[in-house]
């Protein structure tokens, strides 16, 4: 969740807002005099090896030679990349 707060309000309750950032919220500091956002405070992400392993197993086998024949061999991949780059460089 995004929480927008003035700088003065943040200073008065800094520990409360830092705890919310640690819990996953994004704190947006706003300068009320200039009516502009000054900064965002986002809690750091923790490495979760169990979630990573689960995502890896779910994604395994998505790209195969059967459903992507253009990636069957290394040479096929090189040709596909070269063609994609060439197509992207077209001028209109």
C-alpha positions as CSV (number, residue, x, y, z in Angstrom):
1,X,0.0,0.0,0.0
2,X,1.2,3.6,-0.7
3,X,1.1,6.0,2.2
4,X,1.6,9.7,1.4
5,X,2.7,11.8,4.3
6,X,4.1,15.3,4.8
7,X,7.8,15.6,5.8
8,X,6.9,17.2,9.1
9,X,4.4,14.3,9.9
10,X,7.0,11.8,9.0
11,X,9.6,13.4,11.3
12,X,7.2,13.4,14.2
13,X,6.3,9.7,13.7
14,X,9.4,8.3,12.0
15,X,9.5,5.0,13.8
16,X,5.9,4.2,12.9
17,X,6.4,4.9,9.2
18,X,9.7,2.9,9.1
19,X,7.8,0.0,10.7
20,X,5.2,0.3,7.9
21,X,7.9,0.3,5.3
22,X,9.4,-2.8,6.8
23,X,6.0,-4.5,6.7
24,X,5.8,-3.8,2.9
25,X,4.2,-0.4,2.5
26,X,5.7,2.4,0.4
27,X,6.0,5.7,2.2
28,X,5.8,8.7,0.0
29,X,7.2,11.9,1.5
30,X,5.5,15.1,0.2
31,X,6.6,18.7,0.5
32,X,3.3,20.5,1.2
33,X,4.7,23.9,0.6
34,X,5.8,23.0,-3.0
35,X,3.0,20.4,-3.4
36,X,5.4,17.8,-4.8
37,X,6.6,14.4,-3.8
38,X,10.2,14.4,-2.6
39,X,11.0,10.8,-1.8
40,X,9.8,7.2,-1.4
41,X,10.8,4.8,1.3
42,X,10.4,1.2,0.5
43,X,11.3,-1.7,2.7
44,X,14.1,-4.0,1.5
45,X,13.1,-7.3,0.0
46,X,14.2,-10.5,1.8
47,X,15.6,-13.4,-0.2
48,X,13.2,-16.3,0.1
49,X,14.9,-19.4,-1.3
50,X,11.7,-21.5,-0.9
51,X,9.6,-19.1,-3.0
52,X,12.4,-18.9,-5.6
53,X,12.6,-22.7,-5.8
54,X,8.8,-22.9,-6.2
55,X,8.8,-20.3,-9.0
56,X,11.7,-22.1,-10.7
57,X,9.8,-25.4,-10.6
58,X,6.6,-23.8,-11.9
59,X,8.5,-22.2,-14.9
60,X,10.5,-25.3,-15.7
61,X,9.6,-26.8,-19.1
62,X,7.7,-23.7,-20.3
63,X,10.1,-23.2,-23.2
64,X,10.7,-26.4,-25.1
65,X,11.8,-27.3,-28.7
66,X,8.2,-28.5,-29.3
67,X,6.5,-25.2,-28.5
68,X,9.4,-23.0,-29.7
69,X,11.0,-24.7,-32.7
70,X,12.9,-21.5,-33.5
71,X,15.0,-22.2,-30.4
72,X,15.7,-25.9,-31.0
73,X,19.5,-25.5,-31.4
74,X,22.1,-22.9,-30.5
75,X,22.4,-21.9,-34.2
76,X,18.6,-21.5,-34.4
77,X,18.6,-19.2,-31.4
78,X,21.4,-17.1,-33.0
79,X,19.4,-16.8,-36.2
80,X,16.3,-15.9,-34.3
81,X,18.1,-13.1,-32.3
82,X,19.7,-11.8,-35.5
83,X,16.4,-11.7,-37.3
84,X,14.7,-10.0,-34.3
85,X,17.4,-7.3,-34.1
86,X,17.2,-6.7,-37.9
87,X,13.4,-6.4,-37.8
88,X,13.7,-3.9,-34.8
89,X,16.1,-1.7,-36.8
90,X,13.7,-1.0,-39.6
91,X,13.1,2.7,-40.6
92,X,9.7,4.0,-41.4
